[in-house]
Amino acid sequence: MPIWKDKTKNWNDDTIASSETKAGSFRLSIHRHIAYEPDVWLTSCAHIFSQSPLKSKGLQEAKFEAESKLLAILEEAVSDLRRGDY
């Protein structure tokens, strides 16, 4: 299970606004954004996806959903490489 580090807290209270983990050379984050409703988590992973909204509202659930999203994309890429579908 990845170790997540809480990076920022909201200015008006102590709730987490951003958290990130590393998976090999990938840096996966969940975060809030002013353009979205306050209870919407987004996930980003450099060169893979950026500010992708998550369905999860809770912090732990959003972390798991972000991990699952990255894993699904990587598994599909590996599968494509093995089949020669690129």
LINRA-V159992 format. One record per helix or strand of 3 or more residues. SS is the DSSP state (A for helix, B for strand). FROM is the first residue (numbers start at 1). TO is the last residue. If there is no record, write none. Layout:
SS:FROM:TO + SS:FROM:TO
//
This chain:
B:5:9 + B:16:23 + B:26:31 + B:42:45 + B:49:53 + A:59:83
//
